[in-house]
Amino acid sequence: MSAAKSSLVHPSYKTKYRVTNWREYEAGLRDRGDVTIWFSEEAIQAWAPSPNGRRGGQRRYSDLAIETALTLRLVFHLPLRQAEGFVGSLLRLMGLDLAAPDHTTLSRRAKQLDIALRSHSPAGPIHLIVDSTGLEVVGQGQWAAAKHGKRGTRGWRKLHVGVDACGVIVAELLTDSRTDDAAVVPELVEQIEGEIERFTGDGAYDKRAIYAAFIPRGATVVVPPSRTAIESGGDTPADQARDVAVRRIREVGRRQWRKETGHHLQARAENTFFRYKRLLGGRLRARDPDARRVEARLACNILNRMLELGAARSCSVGA
């Protein structure tokens, strides 16, 4: 057997793909690094909020201003004070008579923001692909341990995302590290306005509750049963759908089943996490739980915007 066929990284049975839009994709990659920044007239007018009519001090910065500063902080990996200085320098360079939110305001208001997930998924039923990954957090306990020369235990949070077949994030949720992956699927589905025609997940979503949630809605469930799975023999549509997968894997093997069902599209979610950690880092900077949820959603909006600038389209070129 040749070295190429025995490779574990590029096994011979894997299908090879070729990018078909190199020119557009390359231009999109360059645009992701373009630091040209401008504020629209609508953003300038909305930088300071209108008086709320209540007694006492009024807010100096709108939610839009706070969101803008926090987004730039994530993109350029800035601490809060440096983010304050960066936004201030942008405003001065553009000749705008606007003030930059100070770092204490950013820290406080980050807990209160209500950020919408901005996706550009095409209209119509979608193919929902879900997965989760761990993000490191540094809390008060870890910080205090490091300060006093002790080795603190790293904390983790779990980011659950749902993407469509193009890799666009259409749903996200940040939970603690012990949350079961399948348990958060109903909350992810609630964030999706359109219909779901197909659900794909890894073995962590091999739960009858998943089949029961999607099969009655006419959606196809593509989840690999565990290697010790047996047919349930139930007469409900959910049980029968899972039994079909168990039987087919027994007949043709797990690898062939993945090819027949298109389970390889699970890689869309895995690629999303690769992009997240490569571009934005593998940890959450905020210490407050609410601010962490806002940070995760802002990060998903950033990834969707970068994907909108240009994404690779590929086609199969055979084995």
Summary of the structure (lengths in Angstrom):
residues: 319
radius of gyration: 23.1
end to end distance: 16.3
largest distance: 80.3
contacts: 866
relative contact order: 0.15
helix: 45%
strand: 14%
